[in-house]
Amino acid sequence: MKGFAFPRRFKSAASLLATLTRNNRELLAFLNNFVIRFDADGSTVTLPGDLSVAGDLSGLTWQAWAPSYTNLTIGNGTVVARYVQIGNTVVCYFAFTLGSSSAVGTNPTVTTPVTASSTYLVGSAQTHIGTGMLSVAGATQYPASVTLGTADRFDVFSHDSSVAVEQIKTITATSPGTWTTGNILTFSATYEAA
């Protein structure tokens, strides 16, 4: 991009085109076919392909999902489980606030909102796809890691910083602390759908 500096503002795509040197016009022609598209007079910029800004991107809405659990008793606790899918990319958020009849057992799991690609299932070496926070035993917060145990199950782990090299650690009823009313297990994850 020799000899080109982006001015701070362009009044239209046409003024951007007028500013570009020959080399940059070639770059823009390349981008026009793969990333962005300028109309003939340079006044409108759109995304090529199947996406439309007005229809596809602004119309994305988060929706609830009703996960199943292993070693989590919801009882009178509250769960917020929401996700959005953009093409094959799934982004989700999960939060469980314990009530007086809730419980956390050993190695809790939560089902995914959308089945994951098998690309992330590599034997016993689970792929890290998300992070979270475990608010346990009062105001103490512990970082969490989320992996795919199977194509339809999140495994949630705490971090063990008591060793020389920090590693993930199985969550239990008493680890990373004793779970009680008002404690929170929350995470977000991003992964590829099957």
Helices and strands as residue ranges (DSSP letters): H 13-19, H 22-34, E 37-38, E 45-46, I 53-57, E 63-64, E 69-73, E 78-86, E 89-97, E 103-111, G 118-120, E 121-122, E 125-126, E 128-136, E 140-150, E 153-160, E 167-170, E 184-192
